[in-house]
C-alpha cells in the first residue's frame, strides 16, 4: 500500500467520507520492567519527578501496538483507522499490556 494510513480518534475524518467499514483492527504490546529502570524508578520516586525510564517504555509499547494495528488494517485493505482507542492493563507483577483498537475503513474524498 503506497498511501499513508490515516489514524484518528475521531469517528470521521474531515473532508472525507467513509465508503466502506471493513472491520475492527487491533494491536498490542506486552512489556516488562527492566531491572535497571525499576531500580532507578525506585530512587526517583523517593525524590519525586517523572520516571523517564517508564515513560520511554510506555512510548515504545504504544508505537509497537499502533504499528501492529496499522499492519492489520493494511492486510484487510483499509486506508484509515478511525475511532482509535488505547487501553492499558497489568498482566503480571512488573508487566503491562498496551492495547489499541479502531475501525478499519476505506475513506474517499467528499465531493
Protein Blocks (a to p, Z undefined) as FASTA:
>chain_A
ZZdcdddfbfbdehiacfbdfbdcdddddddddfklmmmmmmmmmngpadfklmmmmmmm
mmmmmmmmmmmmmmnopabdehiacddddfbghiacdddddddddddddZZ
